[in-house]
Amino acid sequence: MEWTEDAIAKLTTAWADGLSTAEIGRQMGISKNAVVGKAHRLNLTSRPSPIRRTGERPPRIRAQRRSLGPTLPALTAAITPVPPDLPQADTQPEMIERAPPMLRSVPTPRPAPRVTPCCWPIGEPGTRSFRFCDLGAMTGKPYCEEHAALAYVKVRDRREDAA
């Protein structure tokens, strides 16, 4: 906008009348930021902030603190102790068969080797049919063997194309 003498006079009177910057901008057909910028360059009296501040601050709501330790009881607390009157397992094997199932020693299973799933997307993202390939990924690669063949293409030597 071209700031003519008439436009500056109109801005100055509207500013002195206490109109808001948005209202002055609507009347003059310009943005409120243009009004603020020109008023600043003209050194017009500054306006108080439209944000009402009181002497008191509202109480700050604190988020609950996360617990730092484990939140579940230890697994050993759930195991009932072996009564002292029961014979030892290695001395009388027939007593073990009559012992309650919780007191029998159960061999701990070996964890299965962790299989990382293939990360190849199948379908259109955002639809219900979208999923990832459910085959296991190759060691050191994010894709299964079939998708790795598609993803990792050998770079051809350009000298072969030139010949």
OpenMM code with the backbone's topology and positions (N, CA, C; nanometers):
from openmm import Vec3, app, unit

residues = "MET GLU TRP THR GLU ASP ALA ILE ALA LYS LEU THR THR ALA TRP ALA ASP GLY LEU SER THR ALA GLU ILE GLY ARG GLN MET GLY ILE SER LYS ASN ALA VAL VAL GLY LYS ALA HIS ARG LEU ASN LEU THR SER ARG PRO SER PRO ILE ARG ARG THR GLY GLU ARG PRO PRO ARG ILE ARG ALA GLN ARG ARG SER LEU GLY PRO THR LEU PRO ALA LEU THR ALA ALA ILE THR PRO VAL PRO PRO ASP LEU PRO GLN ALA ASP THR GLN PRO GLU MET ILE GLU ARG ALA PRO PRO MET LEU ARG SER VAL PRO THR PRO ARG PRO ALA PRO ARG VAL THR PRO CYS CYS TRP PRO ILE GLY GLU PRO GLY THR ARG SER PHE ARG PHE CYS ASP LEU GLY ALA MET THR GLY LYS PRO TYR CYS GLU GLU HIS ALA ALA LEU ALA TYR VAL LYS VAL ARG ASP ARG ARG GLU ASP ALA ALA".split()
positions = [
    Vec3(0.0838, -0.1173, 0.0000),
    Vec3(0.0000, 0.0000, 0.0000),
    Vec3(0.0884, 0.1238, 0.0000),
    Vec3(0.0390, 0.2203, -0.0683),
    Vec3(0.1043, 0.3503, -0.0761),
    Vec3(0.0508, 0.4341, 0.0406),
    Vec3(0.1368, 0.4781, 0.1294),
    Vec3(0.0944, 0.5561, 0.2461),
    Vec3(0.0930, 0.7048, 0.2075),
    Vec3(-0.0243, 0.7499, 0.1654),
    Vec3(-0.0413, 0.8903, 0.1297),
    Vec3(-0.0654, 0.9710, 0.2561),
    Vec3(-0.0625, 1.1039, 0.2404),
    Vec3(-0.0900, 1.1930, 0.3553),
    Vec3(-0.2296, 1.1681, 0.4094),
    Vec3(-0.3258, 1.1442, 0.3194),
    Vec3(-0.4639, 1.1198, 0.3615),
    Vec3(-0.4735, 0.9893, 0.4413),
    Vec3(-0.4049, 0.8823, 0.3948),
    Vec3(-0.4084, 0.7533, 0.4638),
    Vec3(-0.3413, 0.7637, 0.6000),
    Vec3(-0.2321, 0.8397, 0.6084),
    Vec3(-0.1631, 0.8565, 0.7376),
    Vec3(-0.2512, 0.9336, 0.8348),
    Vec3(-0.3236, 1.0361, 0.7856),
    Vec3(-0.4139, 1.1136, 0.8717),
    Vec3(-0.5280, 1.0263, 0.9219),
    Vec3(-0.5828, 0.9422, 0.8323),
    Vec3(-0.6917, 0.8519, 0.8713),
    Vec3(-0.6429, 0.7531, 0.9778),
    Vec3(-0.5211, 0.6991, 0.9593),
    Vec3(-0.4638, 0.6058, 1.0563),
    Vec3(-0.4432, 0.6743, 1.1903),
    Vec3(-0.3897, 0.7964, 1.1886),
    Vec3(-0.3596, 0.8682, 1.3122),
    Vec3(-0.4862, 0.8982, 1.3909),
    Vec3(-0.5943, 0.9411, 1.3222),
    Vec3(-0.7192, 0.9727, 1.3946),
    Vec3(-0.7842, 0.8463, 1.4491),
    Vec3(-0.7837, 0.7379, 1.3704),
    Vec3(-0.8435, 0.6127, 1.4182),
    Vec3(-0.7643, 0.5579, 1.5356),
    Vec3(-0.6322, 0.5762, 1.5311),
    Vec3(-0.5456, 0.5316, 1.6413),
    Vec3(-0.5753, 0.6116, 1.7674),
    Vec3(-0.5928, 0.7419, 1.7499),
    Vec3(-0.6217, 0.8287, 1.8648),
    Vec3(-0.7605, 0.8007, 1.9219),
    Vec3(-0.8551, 0.7564, 1.8363),
    Vec3(-0.9906, 0.7237, 1.8830),
    Vec3(-0.9941, 0.5924, 1.9602),
    Vec3(-0.8843, 0.5155, 1.9544),
    Vec3(-0.8764, 0.3919, 2.0318),
    Vec3(-0.9288, 0.2697, 1.9600),
    Vec3(-0.9472, 0.2797, 1.8278),
    Vec3(-0.9935, 0.1622, 1.7535),
    Vec3(-0.8850, 0.0551, 1.7536),
    Vec3(-0.9274, -0.0678, 1.7426),
    Vec3(-0.8303, -0.1780, 1.7397),
    Vec3(-0.7578, -0.1786, 1.6058),
    Vec3(-0.6426, -0.2414, 1.6037),
    Vec3(-0.5650, -0.2468, 1.4803),
    Vec3(-0.6408, -0.3239, 1.3719),
    Vec3(-0.7147, -0.4282, 1.4121),
    Vec3(-0.7932, -0.5047, 1.3158),
    Vec3(-0.9037, -0.4180, 1.2570),
    Vec3(-0.9707, -0.3372, 1.3403),
    Vec3(-1.0782, -0.2494, 1.2925),
    Vec3(-1.0234, -0.1410, 1.2001),
    Vec3(-0.9117, -0.0816, 1.2350),
    Vec3(-0.8493, 0.0203, 1.1486),
    Vec3(-0.8136, -0.0434, 1.0147),
    Vec3(-0.7585, -0.1635, 1.0174),
    Vec3(-0.7232, -0.2334, 0.8942),
    Vec3(-0.8446, -0.2610, 0.8077),
    Vec3(-0.9584, -0.3023, 0.8689),
    Vec3(-1.0802, -0.3270, 0.7918),
    Vec3(-1.1303, -0.1984, 0.7263),
    Vec3(-1.1283, -0.0881, 0.8004),
    Vec3(-1.1761, 0.0398, 0.7463),
    Vec3(-1.0886, 0.0877, 0.6310),
    Vec3(-0.9579, 0.0619, 0.6404),
    Vec3(-0.8664, 0.1114, 0.5380),
    Vec3(-0.8383, 0.0092, 0.4284),
    Vec3(-0.8840, -0.1139, 0.4463),
    Vec3(-0.8635, -0.2171, 0.3456),
    Vec3(-0.7219, -0.2735, 0.3457),
    Vec3(-0.6581, -0.2770, 0.4631),
    Vec3(-0.5228, -0.3299, 0.4765),
    Vec3(-0.5204, -0.4266, 0.5943),
    Vec3(-0.4087, -0.4949, 0.6120),
    Vec3(-0.3986, -0.5901, 0.7223),
    Vec3(-0.3689, -0.5178, 0.8537),
    Vec3(-0.4003, -0.5842, 0.9628),
    Vec3(-0.3715, -0.5223, 1.0929),
    Vec3(-0.2215, -0.5117, 1.1157),
    Vec3(-0.1424, -0.6040, 1.0576),
    Vec3(0.0025, -0.5947, 1.0721),
    Vec3(0.0580, -0.4718, 0.9999),
    Vec3(-0.0054, -0.4338, 0.8874),
    Vec3(0.0368, -0.3113, 0.8183),
    Vec3(0.0068, -0.1898, 0.9047),
    Vec3(-0.1061, -0.1930, 0.9749),
    Vec3(-0.1429, -0.0828, 1.0651),
    Vec3(-0.0417, -0.0735, 1.1785),
    Vec3(-0.0080, -0.1851, 1.2395),
    Vec3(0.0867, -0.1866, 1.3510),
    Vec3(0.2237, -0.1378, 1.3052),
    Vec3(0.2671, -0.1846, 1.1882),
    Vec3(0.3976, -0.1438, 1.1368),
    Vec3(0.4060, 0.0054, 1.1103),
    Vec3(0.3018, 0.0613, 1.0474),
    Vec3(0.3041, 0.2054, 1.0161),
    Vec3(0.2926, 0.2874, 1.1443),
    Vec3(0.2097, 0.2418, 1.2399),
    Vec3(0.1968, 0.3141, 1.3669),
    Vec3(0.3306, 0.3152, 1.4400),
    Vec3(0.4036, 0.2056, 1.4317),
    Vec3(0.5350, 0.1993, 1.4959),
    Vec3(0.6333, 0.2953, 1.4281),
    Vec3(0.6317, 0.2981, 1.2944),
    Vec3(0.7222, 0.3884, 1.2216),
    Vec3(0.6865, 0.5346, 1.2421),
    Vec3(0.5570, 0.5628, 1.2691),
    Vec3(0.5144, 0.7007, 1.2949),
    Vec3(0.5344, 0.7405, 1.4411),
    Vec3(0.5806, 0.6472, 1.5228),
    Vec3(0.5998, 0.6680, 1.6668),
    Vec3(0.4711, 0.7107, 1.7357),
    Vec3(0.3582, 0.6490, 1.6983),
    Vec3(0.2325, 0.6766, 1.7665),
    Vec3(0.2387, 0.6141, 1.9054),
    Vec3(0.1577, 0.6658, 1.9968),
    Vec3(0.1617, 0.6152, 2.1347),
    Vec3(0.1301, 0.4657, 2.1357),
    Vec3(0.2053, 0.3944, 2.2152),
    Vec3(0.1849, 0.2496, 2.2191),
    Vec3(0.0573, 0.2167, 2.2930),
    Vec3(0.0030, 0.1042, 2.2577),
    Vec3(-0.1222, 0.0583, 2.3174),
    Vec3(-0.0914, -0.0433, 2.4264),
    Vec3(-0.1776, -0.0511, 2.5273),
    Vec3(-0.1589, -0.1591, 2.6254),
    Vec3(-0.1910, -0.2929, 2.5585),
    Vec3(-0.1313, -0.3975, 2.6089),
    Vec3(-0.1522, -0.5303, 2.5538),
    Vec3(-0.2984, -0.5718, 2.5700),
    Vec3(-0.3575, -0.6330, 2.4689),
    Vec3(-0.4959, -0.6788, 2.4825),
    Vec3(-0.5084, -0.7992, 2.5752),
    Vec3(-0.3973, -0.8584, 2.6090),
    Vec3(-0.3994, -0.9726, 2.7008),
    Vec3(-0.4114, -0.9187, 2.8420),
    Vec3(-0.5181, -0.9561, 2.9071),
    Vec3(-0.5434, -0.9071, 3.0430),
    Vec3(-0.4595, -0.9865, 3.1411),
    Vec3(-0.3780, -0.9169, 3.2158),
    Vec3(-0.2943, -0.9835, 3.3156),
    Vec3(-0.3410, -0.9384, 3.4538),
    Vec3(-0.3558, -1.0359, 3.5405),
    Vec3(-0.3914, -1.0049, 3.6784),
    Vec3(-0.2682, -1.0293, 3.7638),
    Vec3(-0.2731, -0.9843, 3.8877),
    Vec3(-0.1592, -1.0016, 3.9772),
    Vec3(-0.1357, -1.1478, 4.0130),
    Vec3(-0.2403, -1.2296, 4.0089),
    Vec3(-0.2266, -1.3696, 4.0476),
    Vec3(-0.2095, -1.4568, 3.9237),
    Vec3(-0.1299, -1.5561, 3.9392),
    Vec3(-0.1172, -1.6553, 3.8340),
    Vec3(-0.2073, -1.7726, 3.8688),
    Vec3(-0.2681, -1.8343, 3.7697),
    Vec3(-0.3502, -1.9519, 3.7994),
    Vec3(-0.2606, -2.0647, 3.8483),
    Vec3(-0.3132, -2.1500, 3.9343),
    Vec3(-0.2300, -2.2599, 3.9844),
    Vec3(-0.1880, -2.3505, 3.8691),
    Vec3(-0.0640, -2.3868, 3.8707),
    Vec3(-0.0095, -2.4718, 3.7656),
    Vec3(-0.0420, -2.6168, 3.7968),
    Vec3(-0.0960, -2.6838, 3.6986),
    Vec3(-0.1313, -2.8246, 3.7162),
    Vec3(-0.0093, -2.9068, 3.6796),
    Vec3(0.0368, -2.9841, 3.7745),
    Vec3(0.1549, -3.0669, 3.7509),
    Vec3(0.1118, -3.2058, 3.7076),
    Vec3(0.1848, -3.2583, 3.6143),
    Vec3(0.1586, -3.3952, 3.5699),
    Vec3(0.2072, -3.4913, 3.6782),
    Vec3(0.1412, -3.6042, 3.6845),
    Vec3(0.1833, -3.7039, 3.7827),
    Vec3(0.3214, -3.7549, 3.7464),
    Vec3(0.4032, -3.7743, 3.8466),
    Vec3(0.5386, -3.8241, 3.8227),
    Vec3(0.5329, -3.9723, 3.7930),
    Vec3(0.6180, -4.0137, 3.7039),
    Vec3(0.6264, -4.1557, 3.6719),
    Vec3(0.7074, -4.2254, 3.7797),
    Vec3(0.6671, -4.3450, 3.8108),
    Vec3(0.7433, -4.4190, 3.9104),
    Vec3(0.8742, -4.4647, 3.8480),
    Vec3(0.9777, -4.4680, 3.9269),
    Vec3(1.1095, -4.4980, 3.8743),
    Vec3(1.1447, -4.6459, 3.8813),
    Vec3(1.0822, -4.7202, 3.9661),
    Vec3(1.1166, -4.8609, 3.9806),
    Vec3(1.0143, -4.9502, 3.9142),
    Vec3(1.0268, -5.0796, 3.9347),
    Vec3(0.9271, -5.1707, 3.8787),
    Vec3(0.7931, -5.1502, 3.9465),
    Vec3(0.6863, -5.1619, 3.8693),
    Vec3(0.5535, -5.1370, 3.9236),
    Vec3(0.4827, -5.2654, 3.9652),
    Vec3(0.5351, -5.3796, 3.9246),
    Vec3(0.4744, -5.5069, 3.9633),
    Vec3(0.5546, -5.5680, 4.0770),
    Vec3(0.4893, -5.6489, 4.1604),
    Vec3(0.5654, -5.7147, 4.2664),
    Vec3(0.6631, -5.8148, 4.2059),
    Vec3(0.7663, -5.8440, 4.2797),
    Vec3(0.8676, -5.9387, 4.2316),
    Vec3(0.8052, -6.0750, 4.2109),
    Vec3(0.8536, -6.1494, 4.1138),
    Vec3(0.7998, -6.2799, 4.0804),
    Vec3(0.8166, -6.3780, 4.1964),
    Vec3(0.9206, -6.3615, 4.2753),
    Vec3(0.9441, -6.4531, 4.3869),
    Vec3(0.8373, -6.4394, 4.4938),
    Vec3(0.7678, -6.3271, 4.4989),
    Vec3(0.6633, -6.3096, 4.5992),
    Vec3(0.5438, -6.3986, 4.5700),
    Vec3(0.5234, -6.4391, 4.4437),
    Vec3(0.4089, -6.5214, 4.4078),
    Vec3(0.4344, -6.6702, 4.4313),
    Vec3(0.5577, -6.7105, 4.4481),
    Vec3(0.5902, -6.8518, 4.4672),
    Vec3(0.5768, -6.8860, 4.6150),
    Vec3(0.5008, -6.9901, 4.6405),
    Vec3(0.4851, -7.0319, 4.7799),
    Vec3(0.6065, -7.1133, 4.8215),
    Vec3(0.6551, -7.0924, 4.9409),
    Vec3(0.7741, -7.1664, 4.9841),
    Vec3(0.7423, -7.3144, 5.0055),
    Vec3(0.8436, -7.3975, 4.9908),
    Vec3(0.8290, -7.5418, 5.0112),
    Vec3(0.8214, -7.5668, 5.1616),
    Vec3(0.7185, -7.6398, 5.2058),
    Vec3(0.7103, -7.6695, 5.3485),
    Vec3(0.8295, -7.7542, 5.3915),
    Vec3(0.8823, -7.7301, 5.5128),
    Vec3(1.0014, -7.8043, 5.5570),
    Vec3(0.9748, -7.9523, 5.5790),
    Vec3(0.8494, -7.9959, 5.5978),
    Vec3(0.8241, -8.1373, 5.6249),
    Vec3(0.8216, -8.2220, 5.4967),
    Vec3(0.8262, -8.1591, 5.3771),
    Vec3(0.8305, -8.2372, 5.2535),
    Vec3(0.9729, -8.2881, 5.2324),
    Vec3(0.9892, -8.4134, 5.1890),
    Vec3(1.1244, -8.4669, 5.1652),
    Vec3(1.1878, -8.3999, 5.0436),
    Vec3(1.3183, -8.4059, 5.0357),
    Vec3(1.3923, -8.3486, 4.9245),
    Vec3(1.3625, -8.4269, 4.7972),
    Vec3(1.3670, -8.3587, 4.6848),
    Vec3(1.3304, -8.4191, 4.5576),
    Vec3(1.4256, -8.5309, 4.5160),
    Vec3(1.5521, -8.5179, 4.5404),
    Vec3(1.6466, -8.6176, 4.4916),
    Vec3(1.6510, -8.7427, 4.5800),
    Vec3(1.5965, -8.7405, 4.7029),
    Vec3(1.6025, -8.8586, 4.7892),
    Vec3(1.4847, -8.9505, 4.7672),
    Vec3(1.3645, -8.8970, 4.7458),
    Vec3(1.2471, -8.9813, 4.7284),
    Vec3(1.1666, -8.9310, 4.6083),
    Vec3(1.1895, -8.9854, 4.4894),
    Vec3(1.1213, -8.9372, 4.3699),
    Vec3(0.9704, -8.9597, 4.3730),
    Vec3(0.9236, -9.0649, 4.4448),
    Vec3(0.7788, -9.0883, 4.4462),
    Vec3(0.7035, -8.9775, 4.5196),
    Vec3(0.7692, -8.9070, 4.6102),
    Vec3(0.7044, -8.7970, 4.6825),
    Vec3(0.6857, -8.6751, 4.5907),
    Vec3(0.7708, -8.6621, 4.4918),
    Vec3(0.7593, -8.5479, 4.4012),
    Vec3(0.6315, -8.5584, 4.3209),
    Vec3(0.5952, -8.6795, 4.2793),
    Vec3(0.4743, -8.6966, 4.1996),
    Vec3(0.3501, -8.6621, 4.2795),
    Vec3(0.3537, -8.6783, 4.4108),
    Vec3(0.2378, -8.6461, 4.4939),
    Vec3(0.2385, -8.5014, 4.5402),
    Vec3(0.3462, -8.4317, 4.5180),
    Vec3(0.3540, -8.2920, 4.5615),
    Vec3(0.2594, -8.2067, 4.4778),
    Vec3(0.2095, -8.0984, 4.5351),
    Vec3(0.1217, -8.0094, 4.4569),
    Vec3(0.1948, -7.9590, 4.3333),
    Vec3(0.1217, -7.9340, 4.2243),
    Vec3(0.1865, -7.8964, 4.0988),
    Vec3(0.2729, -7.7707, 4.1102),
    Vec3(0.2397, -7.6803, 4.1997),
    Vec3(0.3157, -7.5565, 4.2097),
    Vec3(0.4535, -7.5800, 4.2710),
    Vec3(0.4681, -7.6873, 4.3479),
    Vec3(0.5941, -7.7112, 4.4148),
    Vec3(0.6891, -7.7960, 4.3320),
    Vec3(0.6406, -7.8579, 4.2223),
    Vec3(0.7289, -7.9365, 4.1371),
    Vec3(0.8238, -7.8430, 4.0647),
    Vec3(0.9417, -7.8907, 4.0416),
    Vec3(1.0363, -7.8075, 3.9677),
    Vec3(1.0081, -7.8231, 3.8191),
    Vec3(0.9923, -7.7102, 3.7513),
    Vec3(0.9633, -7.7100, 3.6089),
    Vec3(1.0856, -7.6542, 3.5382),
    Vec3(1.1372, -7.7265, 3.4394),
    Vec3(1.2535, -7.6724, 3.3685),
    Vec3(1.2134, -7.5446, 3.2939),
    Vec3(1.2991, -7.4473, 3.3014),
    Vec3(1.2686, -7.3217, 3.2341),
    Vec3(1.2907, -7.3395, 3.0845),
    Vec3(1.1920, -7.3026, 3.0049),
    Vec3(1.2064, -7.3205, 2.8604),
    Vec3(1.3081, -7.2216, 2.8040),
    Vec3(1.3789, -7.2662, 2.7032),
    Vec3(1.4737, -7.1775, 2.6361),
    Vec3(1.3946, -7.0793, 2.5515),
    Vec3(1.4346, -6.9557, 2.5535),
    Vec3(1.3611, -6.8611, 2.4689),
    Vec3(1.3860, -6.8923, 2.3220),
    Vec3(1.2792, -6.8812, 2.2439),
    Vec3(1.2911, -6.9061, 2.1001),
    Vec3(1.3723, -6.7940, 2.0379),
    Vec3(1.4494, -6.8248, 1.9354),
    Vec3(1.5248, -6.7176, 1.8717),
    Vec3(1.4283, -6.6139, 1.8151),
    Vec3(1.4607, -6.4901, 1.8374),
    Vec3(1.3713, -6.3818, 1.7973),
    Vec3(1.3784, -6.3634, 1.6455),
    Vec3(1.2621, -6.3670, 1.5830),
    Vec3(1.2546, -6.3504, 1.4393),
    Vec3(1.2035, -6.2100, 1.4120),
    Vec3(1.2829, -6.1330, 1.3412),
    Vec3(1.2419, -5.9980, 1.3056),
    Vec3(1.1562, -6.0068, 1.1811),
    Vec3(1.0370, -5.9466, 1.1826),
    Vec3(0.9503, -5.9552, 1.0644),
    Vec3(1.0023, -5.8673, 0.9516),
    Vec3(0.9651, -5.9040, 0.8315),
    Vec3(1.0027, -5.8284, 0.7125),
    Vec3(0.9287, -5.6948, 0.7137),
    Vec3(0.9963, -5.5869, 0.6763),
    Vec3(0.9376, -5.4521, 0.6802),
    Vec3(0.8806, -5.4079, 0.5456),
    Vec3(0.8608, -5.4999, 0.4518),
    Vec3(0.8114, -5.4638, 0.3191),
    Vec3(0.6621, -5.4320, 0.3272),
    Vec3(0.6209, -5.3105, 0.2872),
    Vec3(0.4789, -5.2752, 0.2952),
    Vec3(0.3987, -5.3425, 0.1848),
    Vec3(0.2797, -5.3880, 0.2187),
    Vec3(0.1911, -5.4525, 0.1223),
    Vec3(0.0574, -5.3803, 0.1282),
    Vec3(0.0113, -5.3309, 0.0163),
    Vec3(-0.1159, -5.2604, 0.0092),
    Vec3(-0.0964, -5.1102, 0.0144),
    Vec3(-0.2077, -5.0402, 0.0226),
    Vec3(-0.2084, -4.8941, 0.0240),
    Vec3(-0.2152, -4.8442, 0.1678),
    Vec3(-0.1185, -4.7611, 0.2108),
    Vec3(-0.1245, -4.7089, 0.3482),
    Vec3(-0.2543, -4.6316, 0.3716),
    Vec3(-0.3102, -4.6490, 0.4888),
    Vec3(-0.4346, -4.5817, 0.5247),
    Vec3(-0.5580, -4.6659, 0.4969),
    Vec3(-0.5427, -4.7791, 0.4295),
    Vec3(-0.6569, -4.8664, 0.4058),
    Vec3(-0.6526, -4.9832, 0.5033),
    Vec3(-0.7633, -5.0526, 0.5141),
    Vec3(-0.7701, -5.1649, 0.6082),
    Vec3(-0.6831, -5.2819, 0.5635),
    Vec3(-0.6613, -5.2936, 0.4332),
    Vec3(-0.5839, -5.4072, 0.3834),
    Vec3(-0.4329, -5.3852, 0.3944),
    Vec3(-0.3903, -5.2660, 0.4345),
    Vec3(-0.2466, -5.2386, 0.4451),
    Vec3(-0.1845, -5.3204, 0.5569),
    Vec3(-0.0675, -5.3786, 0.5276),
    Vec3(0.0059, -5.4575, 0.6264),
    Vec3(0.1512, -5.4669, 0.5820),
    Vec3(0.2314, -5.5306, 0.6632),
    Vec3(0.3697, -5.5574, 0.6285),
    Vec3(0.3849, -5.7072, 0.6047),
    Vec3(0.4854, -5.7427, 0.5282),
    Vec3(0.5128, -5.8834, 0.4992),
    Vec3(0.5353, -5.9559, 0.6316),
    Vec3(0.4771, -6.0755, 0.6432),
    Vec3(0.4873, -6.1462, 0.7708),
    Vec3(0.5951, -6.2537, 0.7725),
    Vec3(0.6793, -6.2588, 0.6694),
    Vec3(0.7901, -6.3534, 0.6708),
    Vec3(0.9037, -6.2980, 0.7561),
    Vec3(0.9926, -6.3841, 0.7979),
    Vec3(1.1066, -6.3409, 0.8780),
    Vec3(1.2110, -6.2709, 0.7918),
    Vec3(1.2704, -6.1666, 0.8452),
    Vec3(1.3723, -6.0918, 0.7719),
    Vec3(1.5038, -6.1672, 0.7728),
    Vec3(1.5855, -6.1394, 0.6714),
    Vec3(1.7183, -6.1992, 0.6641),
    Vec3(1.8062, -6.1374, 0.7719),
    Vec3(1.9080, -6.2077, 0.8147),
    Vec3(1.9986, -6.1567, 0.9159),
    Vec3(2.0703, -6.0332, 0.8628),
    Vec3(2.0622, -5.9252, 0.9355),
    Vec3(2.1300, -5.8013, 0.8977),
    Vec3(2.0551, -5.7174, 0.7962),
    Vec3(1.9373, -5.7607, 0.7522),
    Vec3(1.8594, -5.6851, 0.6543),
    Vec3(1.7164, -5.6701, 0.7066),
    Vec3(1.6464, -5.5651, 0.6646),
    Vec3(1.5096, -5.5465, 0.7137),
    Vec3(1.4053, -5.6247, 0.6349),
    Vec3(1.4456, -5.6918, 0.5257),
    Vec3(1.3499, -5.7595, 0.4392),
    Vec3(1.3743, -5.9096, 0.4352),
    Vec3(1.2690, -5.9837, 0.3956),
    Vec3(1.2836, -6.1270, 0.3732),
    Vec3(1.3628, -6.1464, 0.2439),
    Vec3(1.3937, -6.2717, 0.2117),
    Vec3(1.4796, -6.2993, 0.0959),
    Vec3(1.4178, -6.2491, -0.0342),
    Vec3(1.2875, -6.2704, -0.0521),
    Vec3(1.2197, -6.2287, -0.1752),
    Vec3(1.2198, -6.0768, -0.1906),
    Vec3(1.1873, -6.0056, -0.0841),
    Vec3(1.1811, -5.8592, -0.0915),
    Vec3(1.3199, -5.7957, -0.0931),
    Vec3(1.4184, -5.8614, -0.0334),
    Vec3(1.5550, -5.8100, -0.0396),
    Vec3(1.6053, -5.8144, -0.1827),
    Vec3(1.5633, -5.9170, -0.2593),
    Vec3(1.6033, -5.9253, -0.3997),
    Vec3(1.5451, -5.8092, -0.4796),
    Vec3(1.4274, -5.7632, -0.4417),
    Vec3(1.3671, -5.6485, -0.5097),
    Vec3(1.4291, -5.5171, -0.4642),
    Vec3(1.4614, -5.5081, -0.3367),
    Vec3(1.5098, -5.3818, -0.2801),
    Vec3(1.6558, -5.3548, -0.3127),
    Vec3(1.7367, -5.4571, -0.3101),
    Vec3(1.8800, -5.4397, -0.3310),
    Vec3(1.9166, -5.4863, -0.4715),
    Vec3(1.9242, -5.3912, -0.5632),
    Vec3(1.9571, -5.4215, -0.7017),
    Vec3(2.1042, -5.3895, -0.7223),
    Vec3(2.1757, -5.4808, -0.7892),
    Vec3(2.3180, -5.4573, -0.8135),
    Vec3(2.3346, -5.3407, -0.9090),
    Vec3(2.4321, -5.2562, -0.8815),
    Vec3(2.4613, -5.1415, -0.9671),
    Vec3(2.5369, -5.1930, -1.0884),
    Vec3(2.4853, -5.1568, -1.2060),
    Vec3(2.5528, -5.1988, -1.3287),
    Vec3(2.6684, -5.1075, -1.3583),
    Vec3(2.7686, -5.1626, -1.4192),
    Vec3(2.8851, -5.0845, -1.4579),
    Vec3(2.8479, -5.0046, -1.5826),
    Vec3(2.8688, -4.8747, -1.5811),
    Vec3(2.8331, -4.7901, -1.6941),
    Vec3(2.9195, -4.8176, -1.8164),
    Vec3(3.0346, -4.8731, -1.7952),
    Vec3(3.1229, -4.9033, -1.9077),
    Vec3(3.0614, -5.0102, -1.9974),
    Vec3(2.9761, -5.0989, -1.9393),
    Vec3(2.9113, -5.2014, -2.0196),
    Vec3(2.8109, -5.1387, -2.1147),
    Vec3(2.7410, -5.0320, -2.0702),
    Vec3(2.6431, -4.9654, -2.1546),
    Vec3(2.7100, -4.8883, -2.2684),
    Vec3(2.8301, -4.8359, -2.2423),
    Vec3(2.8995, -4.7550, -2.3433),
    Vec3(2.9504, -4.8402, -2.4576),
    Vec3(2.9781, -4.9661, -2.4342),
    Vec3(3.0374, -5.0517, -2.5376),
    Vec3(2.9388, -5.0955, -2.6411),
] * unit.nanometer
topology = app.Topology()
chain = topology.addChain("A")
for resn in residues:
    res = topology.addResidue(resn, chain)
    for name in ("N", "CA", "C"):
        topology.addAtom(name, app.Element.getBySymbol(name[0]), res)
